[in-house]
């Protein structure tokens, strides 16, 4: 299997590189320059691992290839998802889905400027249930996920392993934990209510 990793040199891209190599998959790396020539006929899957502001543009560019396309979350700078919500080969994932308790819901969310964790507004279609909370328990990104009064520790190791499972699922066309927009309400119906 040949995977094109777009945004390969960023921190998330390097994480994906390590996982893809660990799984023994062929990796074609690409940074942000879409003009770089890649023989797309050799590519089986595409992963977008670029900074938030580039997600929408790159999804639209690579969706034309008609190959399964994975973008973690994705996040965008506006709530207007109309251009991407009907792309049948786009799959999205929030890696927390692999480590949070069964039954905890994932929902559509919109972060507003002023949120202490984010510098600007952006929309993120897949996030944790509003009744749940996440707290950082160490400076190394260990987390505690609280859902219906029960505390669940989420370690850095668990989060790293979630990327392995996510790529295995993407490779094996097992999309139970990945979301395709056709399976859910249109994002615009959820975000613009």
VOZA-451064 format. One record per residue (C-alpha): residue number from 0; x, y, z. Coordinates in Angstrom, 3 decimals, m for minus. Last residue first. Example, Ala and Ser with C-alpha at 12.3 -4.5 7.8 and 13.67 -1.06 7.14 Angstrom:
! VOZA-451064
<k: 1&X: 13.670&Y: m1.060&Z: 7.140>
<k: 0&X: 12.300&Y: m4.500&Z: 7.800>
This chain:
! VOZA-451064
<k: 192&X: m28.211&Y: 26.020&Z: 13.929>
<k: 191&X: m25.229&Y: 26.687&Z: 11.670>
<k: 190&X: m22.874&Y: 24.019&Z: 12.956>
<k: 189&X: m25.206&Y: 21.035&Z: 12.879>
<k: 188&X: m27.009&Y: 21.552&Z: 9.588>
<k: 187&X: m23.782&Y: 22.835&Z: 8.024>
<k: 186&X: m21.989&Y: 19.688&Z: 9.074>
<k: 185&X: m24.412&Y: 17.534&Z: 7.121>
<k: 184&X: m25.876&Y: 14.932&Z: 9.401>
<k: 183&X: m23.698&Y: 11.869&Z: 9.532>
<k: 182&X: m22.924&Y: 8.826&Z: 7.409>
<k: 181&X: m22.279&Y: 10.787&Z: 4.210>
<k: 180&X: m19.669&Y: 12.825&Z: 6.047>
<k: 179&X: m17.436&Y: 9.814&Z: 6.467>
<k: 178&X: m16.331&Y: 9.287&Z: 9.984>
<k: 177&X: m13.542&Y: 6.984&Z: 11.056>
<k: 176&X: m14.029&Y: 4.543&Z: 13.922>
<k: 175&X: m16.006&Y: 2.013&Z: 11.889>
<k: 174&X: m14.020&Y: 2.894&Z: 8.743>
<k: 173&X: m12.175&Y: m0.353&Z: 8.290>
<k: 172&X: m10.705&Y: 0.125&Z: 4.822>
<k: 171&X: m7.648&Y: m1.912&Z: 5.866>
<k: 170&X: m5.154&Y: 0.929&Z: 5.405>
<k: 169&X: m7.436&Y: 3.458&Z: 7.112>
<k: 168&X: m8.046&Y: 1.090&Z: 10.013>
<k: 167&X: m4.328&Y: 0.406&Z: 10.378>
<k: 166&X: m3.703&Y: 4.161&Z: 10.214>
<k: 165&X: m6.152&Y: 4.807&Z: 13.071>
<k: 164&X: m4.820&Y: 1.888&Z: 15.117>
<k: 163&X: m1.273&Y: 3.240&Z: 14.906>
<k: 162&X: m2.471&Y: 6.774&Z: 15.671>
<k: 161&X: m4.376&Y: 5.534&Z: 18.731>
<k: 160&X: m1.155&Y: 3.909&Z: 19.942>
<k: 159&X: 0.374&Y: 7.366&Z: 20.366>
<k: 158&X: m2.660&Y: 8.493&Z: 22.382>
<k: 157&X: m2.463&Y: 5.378&Z: 24.556>
<k: 156&X: 1.271&Y: 5.932&Z: 25.136>
<k: 155&X: 0.629&Y: 9.556&Z: 26.078>
<k: 154&X: m1.776&Y: 8.279&Z: 28.687>
<k: 153&X: m5.545&Y: 8.609&Z: 28.841>
<k: 152&X: m6.804&Y: 8.036&Z: 32.372>
<k: 151&X: m10.535&Y: 7.495&Z: 32.653>
<k: 150&X: m12.545&Y: 9.173&Z: 35.401>
<k: 149&X: m16.190&Y: 8.257&Z: 35.870>
<k: 148&X: m18.684&Y: 10.957&Z: 36.821>
<k: 147&X: m20.721&Y: 10.686&Z: 33.630>
<k: 146&X: m17.576&Y: 11.078&Z: 31.514>
<k: 145&X: m14.282&Y: 12.401&Z: 32.824>
<k: 144&X: m11.230&Y: 12.058&Z: 30.578>
<k: 143&X: m7.911&Y: 12.469&Z: 32.354>
<k: 142&X: m4.998&Y: 13.344&Z: 30.145>
<k: 141&X: m1.304&Y: 12.571&Z: 29.842>
<k: 140&X: 0.077&Y: 15.291&Z: 27.603>
<k: 139&X: 3.704&Y: 15.277&Z: 28.757>
<k: 138&X: 3.272&Y: 18.173&Z: 31.211>
<k: 137&X: 1.100&Y: 15.891&Z: 33.323>
<k: 136&X: m2.568&Y: 15.458&Z: 34.203>
<k: 135&X: m4.157&Y: 17.481&Z: 31.402>
<k: 134&X: m7.891&Y: 17.623&Z: 31.998>
<k: 133&X: m10.636&Y: 16.532&Z: 29.626>
<k: 132&X: m14.303&Y: 17.010&Z: 30.385>
<k: 131&X: m17.445&Y: 15.203&Z: 29.380>
<k: 130&X: m21.007&Y: 16.483&Z: 29.203>
<k: 129&X: m20.226&Y: 18.305&Z: 25.949>
<k: 128&X: m19.330&Y: 14.953&Z: 24.327>
<k: 127&X: m15.867&Y: 15.066&Z: 22.750>
<k: 126&X: m15.013&Y: 16.412&Z: 19.338>
<k: 125&X: m15.603&Y: 15.936&Z: 15.668>
<k: 124&X: m16.485&Y: 18.782&Z: 13.331>
<k: 123&X: m13.823&Y: 21.267&Z: 14.327>
<k: 122&X: m14.621&Y: 24.831&Z: 13.356>
<k: 121&X: m12.146&Y: 27.584&Z: 13.882>
<k: 120&X: m12.062&Y: 30.880&Z: 15.687>
<k: 119&X: m8.690&Y: 32.220&Z: 16.718>
<k: 118&X: m5.837&Y: 31.811&Z: 19.190>
<k: 117&X: m7.040&Y: 28.577&Z: 20.756>
<k: 116&X: m6.589&Y: 27.143&Z: 24.243>
<k: 115&X: m7.857&Y: 30.146&Z: 26.217>
<k: 114&X: m11.110&Y: 30.277&Z: 24.276>
<k: 113&X: m11.293&Y: 33.982&Z: 23.497>
<k: 112&X: m11.998&Y: 33.409&Z: 19.856>
<k: 111&X: m14.777&Y: 30.847&Z: 19.548>
<k: 110&X: m14.539&Y: 27.102&Z: 19.136>
<k: 109&X: m17.197&Y: 25.366&Z: 17.085>
<k: 108&X: m18.180&Y: 21.821&Z: 17.888>
<k: 107&X: m19.707&Y: 18.798&Z: 16.224>
<k: 106&X: m20.143&Y: 15.802&Z: 18.463>
<k: 105&X: m18.473&Y: 12.623&Z: 19.583>
<k: 104&X: m20.392&Y: 10.652&Z: 22.144>
<k: 103&X: m19.027&Y: 8.608&Z: 24.992>
<k: 102&X: m20.627&Y: 5.196&Z: 24.701>
<k: 101&X: m17.371&Y: 3.290&Z: 24.725>
<k: 100&X: m14.889&Y: 5.111&Z: 26.907>
<k: 99&X: m12.261&Y: 7.376&Z: 25.319>
<k: 98&X: m9.086&Y: 5.996&Z: 23.766>
<k: 97&X: m9.772&Y: 5.330&Z: 20.088>
<k: 96&X: m12.251&Y: 8.181&Z: 19.661>
<k: 95&X: m9.548&Y: 10.474&Z: 21.067>
<k: 94&X: m7.843&Y: 10.150&Z: 17.677>
<k: 93&X: m10.511&Y: 12.361&Z: 16.146>
<k: 92&X: m11.117&Y: 11.018&Z: 12.689>
<k: 91&X: m12.243&Y: 12.131&Z: 9.304>
<k: 90&X: m12.759&Y: 10.277&Z: 6.081>
<k: 89&X: m13.132&Y: 11.952&Z: 2.705>
<k: 88&X: m13.876&Y: 9.619&Z: m0.245>
<k: 87&X: m17.514&Y: 10.654&Z: m0.630>
<k: 86&X: m16.858&Y: 14.411&Z: m0.758>
<k: 85&X: m20.311&Y: 15.802&Z: 0.027>
<k: 84&X: m19.365&Y: 17.819&Z: 3.104>
<k: 83&X: m16.336&Y: 19.437&Z: 1.535>
<k: 82&X: m17.619&Y: 22.586&Z: m0.136>
<k: 81&X: m20.493&Y: 23.086&Z: 2.303>
<k: 80&X: m18.216&Y: 23.115&Z: 5.343>
<k: 79&X: m18.801&Y: 26.762&Z: 6.205>
<k: 78&X: m18.128&Y: 27.067&Z: 9.931>
<k: 77&X: m14.970&Y: 29.055&Z: 9.343>
<k: 76&X: m11.254&Y: 28.705&Z: 9.993>
<k: 75&X: m11.197&Y: 24.997&Z: 9.426>
<k: 74&X: m10.405&Y: 21.872&Z: 11.377>
<k: 73&X: m10.444&Y: 18.316&Z: 10.072>
<k: 72&X: m10.718&Y: 16.155&Z: 12.549>
<k: 71&X: m7.658&Y: 14.276&Z: 11.320>
<k: 70&X: m7.809&Y: 14.345&Z: 7.562>
<k: 69&X: m7.914&Y: 11.037&Z: 5.712>
<k: 68&X: m8.487&Y: 10.724&Z: 1.972>
<k: 67&X: m9.550&Y: 7.535&Z: 0.228>
<k: 66&X: m8.752&Y: 8.036&Z: m3.458>
<k: 65&X: m10.855&Y: 9.948&Z: m5.985>
<k: 64&X: m7.858&Y: 12.128&Z: m7.004>
<k: 63&X: m10.101&Y: 15.207&Z: m7.076>
<k: 62&X: m10.395&Y: 14.915&Z: m3.301>
<k: 61&X: m6.724&Y: 15.951&Z: m3.197>
<k: 60&X: m7.308&Y: 19.597&Z: m4.131>
<k: 59&X: m10.528&Y: 20.072&Z: m2.135>
<k: 58&X: m9.032&Y: 18.463&Z: 0.974>
<k: 57&X: m5.943&Y: 20.630&Z: 0.527>
<k: 56&X: m7.914&Y: 23.874&Z: 0.465>
<k: 55&X: m10.060&Y: 22.877&Z: 3.449>
<k: 54&X: m7.192&Y: 21.687&Z: 5.627>
<k: 53&X: m4.734&Y: 24.563&Z: 5.057>
<k: 52&X: m5.717&Y: 26.840&Z: 7.971>
<k: 51&X: m5.437&Y: 23.919&Z: 10.437>
<k: 50&X: m1.779&Y: 23.053&Z: 9.848>
<k: 49&X: m1.024&Y: 20.000&Z: 7.683>
<k: 48&X: m1.424&Y: 16.276&Z: 8.256>
<k: 47&X: m3.492&Y: 15.352&Z: 5.184>
<k: 46&X: m3.376&Y: 11.608&Z: 4.555>
<k: 45&X: m3.827&Y: 10.169&Z: 1.059>
<k: 44&X: m4.413&Y: 6.516&Z: 0.154>
<k: 43&X: m3.528&Y: 4.242&Z: m2.781>
<k: 42&X: m0.850&Y: 6.318&Z: m4.549>
<k: 41&X: 1.037&Y: 4.980&Z: m7.574>
<k: 40&X: m1.368&Y: 6.629&Z: m10.054>
<k: 39&X: m0.687&Y: 9.886&Z: m8.222>
<k: 38&X: 2.876&Y: 10.154&Z: m9.557>
<k: 37&X: 3.827&Y: 13.097&Z: m7.361>
<k: 36&X: 5.029&Y: 16.383&Z: m8.796>
<k: 35&X: 5.473&Y: 19.180&Z: m6.299>
<k: 34&X: 2.925&Y: 21.892&Z: m7.180>
<k: 33&X: 0.932&Y: 21.194&Z: m4.019>
<k: 32&X: 3.752&Y: 22.681&Z: m1.937>
<k: 31&X: 2.856&Y: 21.940&Z: 1.687>
<k: 30&X: 5.309&Y: 19.149&Z: 2.451>
<k: 29&X: 5.165&Y: 15.881&Z: 0.618>
<k: 28&X: 6.202&Y: 12.440&Z: 1.682>
<k: 27&X: 5.478&Y: 9.218&Z: m0.204>
<k: 26&X: 5.381&Y: 6.326&Z: 2.236>
<k: 25&X: 5.192&Y: 2.635&Z: 1.459>
<k: 24&X: 3.606&Y: 0.800&Z: 4.386>
<k: 23&X: 5.632&Y: m1.253&Z: 6.853>
<k: 22&X: 3.365&Y: m0.547&Z: 9.827>
<k: 21&X: 6.222&Y: 1.140&Z: 11.699>
<k: 20&X: 6.912&Y: 3.232&Z: 8.587>
<k: 19&X: 3.325&Y: 4.512&Z: 8.582>
<k: 18&X: 3.474&Y: 5.173&Z: 12.331>
<k: 17&X: 6.760&Y: 7.095&Z: 12.184>
<k: 16&X: 5.629&Y: 9.155&Z: 9.198>
<k: 15&X: 2.305&Y: 9.925&Z: 10.914>
<k: 14&X: 4.161&Y: 11.320&Z: 13.928>
<k: 13&X: 6.402&Y: 13.326&Z: 11.610>
<k: 12&X: 3.320&Y: 14.772&Z: 9.938>
<k: 11&X: 1.896&Y: 15.754&Z: 13.329>
<k: 10&X: 5.058&Y: 17.715&Z: 14.173>
<k: 9&X: 5.351&Y: 19.218&Z: 10.689>
<k: 8&X: 7.530&Y: 17.761&Z: 7.932>
<k: 7&X: 5.041&Y: 15.390&Z: 6.301>
<k: 6&X: 2.391&Y: 17.950&Z: 5.488>
<k: 5&X: 0.787&Y: 15.754&Z: 2.837>
<k: 4&X: 1.456&Y: 12.067&Z: 3.452>
<k: 3&X: 0.883&Y: 10.013&Z: 0.315>
<k: 2&X: 0.365&Y: 6.376&Z: 1.233>
<k: 1&X: 1.330&Y: 3.438&Z: m0.965>
<k: 0&X: 0.000&Y: 0.000&Z: 0.000>
